[in-house]
Amino acid sequence: MNDLENELLRRLEKEDNPYQIIGSEIKLKRLKLSKTLESVTENFCSTSYLCKIERNAIIPNPYFLSKICENVQLTPENLSSLYELKSLLRDIIKAYYYDDVDKIKRIYNLVIDFDNYRANIIKIIFNLYFNNLLYLEKKFNELMKLRQNMSDFDIIVLYLFYAIYQIGDNRLVKANETLKSISQFNYNDDFIFALVYECLAEVHYLANSNNFLKYFEIATEYHYKFFMIEKVKKLAFKKAIYFLKHNNLTEYKSILETFCETKEYNTLKLILMIYNKENSGYERFNKDSFISSFFEMLWLQKINEDEFKNRLLDLEGINSVTNDEFVYLKYLQAQYLDKKQFNLFAQEFLFPYAINSLNGYFIYYYGEIVLNNYKELSHYKRYSEIVSKMIASYREIENL
């Protein structure tokens, strides 16, 4: 049983008290303003009464609460937002699922001045959505220490978005454990479970695990339920790639035909041509034919090698690529180096990346890059540990 399961079982019946958030926020604001208990109460109530509010031990008198809030610079509008924080948290989860950028920004702006844990969970969701990842690990760790104060809903949301962060950081095994734990609890929130199964499908797709198909079906059902056809298309695209990795061309072509002259169709067609090592036919496409700049680069390599080389010189200018796709383009860039320079690239960039991510998908998908160099590098003492860790990581991911 992991940390999440233990925490939820220990306190699954915890009452969700809106005053708990208000008491916490009052204390945080008071400390931020360097105010004493006496300077906040101003003799209109006792300091012990304020202590009880801050400890969430009582439901405060409305008059005293308004005076206390005024003295810690919490406006009536702030107080109203604090009462609504749980609803705002639910709303930003829905907005995250629906890719509702404006709503995510709106909710973030309502909580930007708050310091309590629920407001900070909302801020984390905002930063994850916009890929502002600096210091997020630290923020997650700080919030984990406050779990005893949280409702079960807060904890589930915190762990869900920590798993999403871990996926982006290529910690697939940890993300998988967390997501599976959440999926086993009978919690009544379809948007949370839609995200859980969408993420489980992503983890097992990246890991090239046979369980991908199971989670694909569940996630697709949720997407249809919420009329998210674009998400259904993205999952179907990944399903096609999954079948190609498993050399199932019949299923791959079957999915390919369902896209009917879309960018997804063109991209899957290009991948199939590369897979079949076809030398012609690439001129049917143009630079706007594909779903991302990564696939445009793969096409350019086939159609115009000089332009491809020039584009490789400025990889930072290529948008919308995943970490692994960027590393693969770096690898293609290194193909134009001499053998000594290439080995230096593999040792100083490629291998450390794979180890830091501990991502078996990377090792599997770009197997030619990594595995073919094992023998050459393993006799160097410096890299023997890297090789053994990579092999262990690959086996761990394989068994998800």
C-alpha positions as a printed Julia matrix, in Angstrom:
400×3 Matrix{Float64}:
   0.0    0.0     0.0
   1.52   3.37   -1.0
   1.46   6.79    0.73
  -1.73   7.95   -0.98
  -3.71   4.84   -0.03
  -2.5    5.05    3.58
  -3.37   8.73    3.84
  -6.88   8.36    2.42
  -7.75   5.31    4.48
  -6.54   7.07    7.63
  -8.76  10.09    7.15
 -11.38   9.28    4.53
 -14.17  10.54    6.8
 -12.59  13.96    7.45
 -15.17  16.72    7.37
 -14.66  19.33    4.67
 -14.97  22.57    6.62
 -14.75  25.85    4.63
 -13.71  27.72    7.79
 -10.59  25.55    7.9
  -9.28  27.28    4.79
 -10.24  30.71    6.16
  -8.48  30.07    9.49
  -5.34  28.92    7.69
  -5.39  31.93    5.37
  -5.83  34.38    8.27
  -2.79  32.91   10.04
  -0.67  32.98    6.89
  -1.62  36.59    6.16
  -0.96  37.64    9.76
   2.51  36.09    9.74
   3.26  37.56    6.31
   2.38  41.02    7.66
   4.46  40.35   10.82
   1.45  41.11   12.99
   0.97  39.82   16.53
  -2.25  38.26   17.76
  -2.88  41.39   19.84
  -2.45  43.77   16.91
  -5.04  41.83   14.91
  -7.68  41.49   17.64
  -7.4   45.13   18.86
  -9.37  44.19   22.0
 -12.61  43.52   20.08
 -12.05  39.83   20.79
  -9.53  37.79   22.76
  -6.27  36.5    21.34
  -7.32  32.99   22.39
 -10.43  33.37   20.21
  -8.22  34.28   17.22
  -5.98  31.31   17.99
  -9.0   29.02   17.86
 -10.01  30.47   14.49
  -6.48  29.98   13.13
  -6.46  26.41   14.45
  -9.88  25.82   12.86
 -11.22  24.86   16.29
 -14.4   26.97   16.07
 -16.86  28.42   13.56
 -16.15  32.15   13.95
 -18.67  34.84   14.73
 -19.35  36.74   11.44
 -18.71  40.16   13.02
 -15.4   39.12   14.59
 -14.4   37.33   11.39
 -14.97  40.43    9.24
 -12.94  42.6    11.65
 -10.1   40.07   11.76
 -10.05  39.78    7.97
  -9.93  43.56    7.64
  -6.88  43.68    9.92
  -4.98  41.08    7.86
  -5.9   42.78    4.57
  -8.48  40.22    3.44
 -11.32  42.01    1.63
 -14.98  40.87    1.57
 -14.31  39.73   -2.02
 -11.32  37.71   -0.78
 -13.48  36.16    1.93
 -16.14  35.23   -0.62
 -13.5   33.55   -2.81
 -12.16  31.66    0.2
 -15.64  30.25    0.87
 -15.77  29.15   -2.78
 -12.27  27.65   -3.01
 -13.46  24.06   -3.24
 -15.81  24.98   -6.1
 -12.98  26.89   -7.77
 -10.74  23.84   -7.44
 -13.4   21.66   -9.07
 -13.86  24.27  -11.81
 -10.16  24.47  -12.66
 -10.0   20.67  -12.91
 -12.83  20.77  -15.46
 -11.16  23.67  -17.28
  -7.89  21.7   -17.36
  -9.69  18.72  -18.86
 -11.54  20.85  -21.43
  -8.46  22.95  -22.3
 -10.4   26.07  -21.33
  -7.49  28.52  -21.21
  -9.55  31.61  -20.3
 -11.25  29.9   -17.38
  -7.96  28.57  -16.02
  -6.53  32.1   -16.07
  -9.68  33.55  -14.5
  -9.62  31.11  -11.57
  -5.89  31.61  -11.06
  -6.37  35.37  -10.81
  -9.0   34.87   -8.1
  -6.57  32.98   -5.84
  -3.24  34.57   -6.77
  -3.0   36.5    -3.47
  -3.91  33.54   -1.23
  -1.35  31.34    0.53
  -3.45  28.44    1.86
  -2.94  24.91    0.61
  -6.07  24.77   -1.59
  -5.14  28.01   -3.35
  -1.65  26.61   -3.88
  -3.07  23.44   -5.46
  -4.97  25.69   -7.9
  -1.75  27.6    -8.64
   0.06  24.32   -9.32
  -2.65  23.25  -11.79
  -2.29  26.62  -13.54
   1.5   26.27  -13.77
   1.3   22.68  -14.98
  -1.13  23.65  -17.72
   1.15  26.43  -18.96
   4.28  24.31  -18.46
   5.77  26.67  -15.84
   7.66  23.89  -14.07
  10.34  25.84  -12.18
  10.18  25.08   -8.42
   7.08  22.89   -8.84
   8.77  19.9    -7.2
   9.47  22.08   -4.16
   5.84  23.29   -4.12
   4.53  19.72   -4.25
   6.8   18.69   -1.37
   5.62  21.63    0.73
   1.97  20.71    0.13
   2.57  17.04    0.91
   3.59  18.1     4.44
   0.15  19.68    4.93
  -1.85  16.55    4.06
  -3.18  16.15    7.62
  -5.08  19.42    7.18
  -6.63  18.51    3.83
  -9.92  16.9     2.89
  -9.83  13.65    0.92
 -10.79  15.63   -2.21
  -7.77  17.94   -1.83
  -5.41  15.0    -1.36
  -6.72  13.13   -4.42
  -6.36  16.26   -6.56
  -2.87  16.96   -5.2
  -1.69  13.43   -5.99
  -3.37  13.42   -9.4
  -1.54  16.53  -10.53
   1.69  15.33   -8.96
   1.35  12.24  -11.16
   0.8   14.5   -14.2
   3.99  16.37  -13.23
   5.85  13.04  -12.88
   4.75  11.97  -16.37
   6.19  15.17  -17.79
   9.39  14.45  -15.84
   9.51  10.88  -17.23
   8.98   9.24  -13.82
   6.52   6.78  -15.27
   6.68   4.04  -12.63
   5.9    6.45   -9.77
   3.13   8.13  -11.78
   1.62   4.75  -12.57
   1.53   3.74   -8.89
  -0.17   6.97   -7.87
  -2.75   6.92  -10.66
  -3.67   3.28  -10.02
  -4.19   4.07   -6.32
  -6.54   6.94   -7.16
  -8.48   4.76   -9.62
  -9.24   2.22   -6.87
 -11.07   4.7    -4.62
 -14.8    5.12   -5.0
 -14.81   8.91   -5.3
 -17.7   10.59   -7.06
 -16.02  12.92   -9.55
 -16.03  11.91  -13.22
 -13.66  14.67  -14.3
 -11.0   13.45  -11.89
 -11.36   9.91  -13.2
 -11.38  11.09  -16.81
  -7.98  12.67  -16.14
  -6.76   9.63  -14.19
  -7.48   7.22  -17.05
  -6.24   9.66  -19.68
  -2.97   9.8   -17.74
  -2.81   6.03  -17.24
  -3.23   5.6   -20.99
  -0.39   8.1   -21.53
   1.92   6.33  -19.05
   1.38   2.93  -20.63
   1.67   4.37  -24.13
   5.03   5.93  -23.25
   6.11   2.68  -21.59
   4.94   0.67  -24.62
   3.06  -1.52  -22.14
   0.37  -4.01  -23.13
  -1.93  -2.36  -20.59
  -2.17   0.68  -22.87
  -5.1   -0.86  -24.76
  -7.07  -1.41  -21.53
  -6.63   2.19  -20.39
  -7.2    3.45  -23.93
 -10.73   1.97  -23.88
 -11.62   3.45  -20.47
 -10.21   6.9   -21.29
 -12.01   6.91  -24.65
 -15.34   6.17  -22.92
 -14.86   9.2   -20.66
 -13.9   11.42  -23.61
 -17.05  10.41  -25.5
 -19.11  11.0   -22.37
 -17.86  14.6   -22.22
 -17.96  15.06  -26.03
 -14.19  15.56  -26.23
 -13.75  14.31  -29.79
 -10.31  15.93  -30.16
  -9.08  13.88  -27.2
 -10.57  10.75  -28.79
  -8.62  11.51  -31.99
  -5.36  12.03  -30.12
  -5.78   8.72  -28.29
  -6.61   6.92  -31.54
  -3.42   8.34  -33.08
  -1.41   6.94  -30.17
  -3.19   3.61  -30.51
  -2.04   3.46  -34.13
   1.58   4.15  -33.09
   1.27   1.48  -30.4
   0.22  -1.1   -32.99
   3.09  -0.09  -35.27
   5.59  -0.56  -32.44
   4.15  -4.06  -32.05
   4.38  -4.67  -35.83
   0.61  -4.97  -36.18
   0.22  -3.27  -39.56
  -3.35  -4.46  -40.05
  -4.64  -2.56  -37.01
  -2.41   0.4   -37.81
  -3.81   0.76  -41.33
  -7.34   0.3   -40.02
  -6.94   3.31  -37.71
  -5.12   5.24  -40.44
  -8.15   5.06  -42.75
 -10.49   6.47  -40.08
  -8.71   9.84  -40.18
  -9.55  10.54  -43.85
  -7.13  13.14  -45.25
  -6.52  15.01  -42.0
  -3.18  16.0   -40.49
  -3.38  12.84  -38.39
  -3.85  10.8   -41.58
  -0.85  12.47  -43.24
   1.31  11.96  -40.17
   0.42   8.27  -39.82
   0.99   7.83  -43.56
   4.44   9.41  -43.26
   5.34   7.18  -40.3
   4.24   4.1   -42.23
   6.37   5.1   -45.25
   9.41   5.58  -43.0
   8.65   2.29  -41.26
   8.53   0.53  -44.65
  11.78   2.29  -45.69
  10.13   3.76  -48.77
  12.41   6.01  -50.84
   9.77   7.96  -52.8
   6.28   9.42  -52.48
   7.16  12.02  -49.85
   6.57  14.88  -52.28
   2.8   14.42  -51.84
   3.1   16.24  -48.5
   4.04  19.81  -47.59
   5.32  21.44  -44.38
   1.77  22.04  -43.14
   0.66  18.42  -43.59
   1.54  17.13  -40.12
   0.32  17.39  -36.53
   3.6   18.78  -35.15
   6.94  20.25  -36.16
   8.66  17.01  -35.13
   6.97  15.07  -37.94
   7.6   17.95  -40.32
  11.32  17.46  -39.56
  11.1   13.71  -40.28
   9.45  14.56  -43.62
  12.04  17.25  -44.4
  14.81  14.73  -43.86
  13.34  12.68  -46.72
  12.5   15.53  -49.08
  15.27  18.12  -48.68
  18.33  17.09  -46.73
  20.09  20.47  -47.05
  17.14  22.33  -45.52
  16.85  19.57  -42.92
  20.49  20.11  -41.87
  19.94  23.87  -41.64
  16.87  23.37  -39.44
  18.86  21.01  -37.21
  21.3   23.83  -36.48
  18.53  25.7   -34.64
  16.65  23.07  -32.65
  15.59  25.63  -30.05
  13.47  27.27  -32.74
  11.44  24.09  -33.3
   8.18  24.3   -31.35
   5.79  21.74  -29.84
   8.15  18.8   -29.42
   8.29  16.47  -26.43
  11.5   15.88  -24.48
  12.09  12.57  -26.23
  11.41  14.05  -29.66
  13.9   16.83  -28.93
  16.53  14.27  -27.87
  15.87  12.29  -31.05
  16.4   15.43  -33.14
  19.61  16.02  -31.19
  20.61  12.5   -32.13
  19.88  13.19  -35.81
  21.94  16.36  -35.47
  24.81  14.28  -34.08
  24.72  11.98  -37.12
  26.63  14.67  -38.99
  29.47  14.56  -36.46
  32.52  12.32  -36.85
  32.65   9.13  -34.79
  34.7   10.65  -31.97
  32.34  13.63  -31.65
  29.3   11.34  -31.82
  30.6    9.14  -29.0
  31.22  12.28  -26.95
  27.61  13.36  -27.62
  26.3    9.93  -26.56
  28.35   9.94  -23.38
  27.74  13.53  -22.32
  24.15  14.09  -23.48
  22.26  11.01  -24.58
  23.15   8.57  -21.81
  22.75  11.06  -18.92
  19.35  12.04  -20.34
  18.19   8.44  -20.37
  19.49   7.84  -16.84
  18.01  11.03  -15.39
  14.62  10.24  -16.89
  14.87   6.5   -16.11
  12.42   6.19  -18.95
  12.27   2.73  -20.49
  10.2    4.15  -23.34
  13.16   6.25  -24.39
  15.41   3.21  -24.25
  12.94   1.11  -26.19
  11.77   3.6   -28.79
  15.25   4.83  -29.63
  16.79   1.43  -29.03
  19.1    1.73  -32.01
  20.7    4.79  -30.45
  21.23   3.41  -26.98
  21.4   -0.37  -27.1
  23.8   -0.52  -30.04
  26.3    1.5   -28.05
  26.12  -0.6   -24.88
  29.04  -2.86  -25.77
  31.19   0.04  -26.87
  30.62   2.02  -23.68
  30.22  -0.69  -21.02
  33.95  -1.45  -20.82
  34.55   2.11  -19.62
  34.24   2.04  -15.83
  32.56   5.45  -15.88
  29.66   4.15  -17.99
  29.26   0.57  -16.75
  26.92   1.77  -13.97
  24.91   3.79  -16.5
  24.42   0.72  -18.67
  23.25  -1.45  -15.76
  20.83   1.25  -14.53
  19.39   1.69  -18.01
  18.8   -2.04  -18.39
  17.15  -2.22  -14.95
  14.98   0.78  -15.77
  13.9   -0.74  -19.06
  12.85  -3.98  -17.37
  10.94  -2.08  -14.67
   8.98  -0.05  -17.24
   8.33  -3.18  -19.33
   6.5   -4.71  -16.37
   4.11  -1.79  -15.67
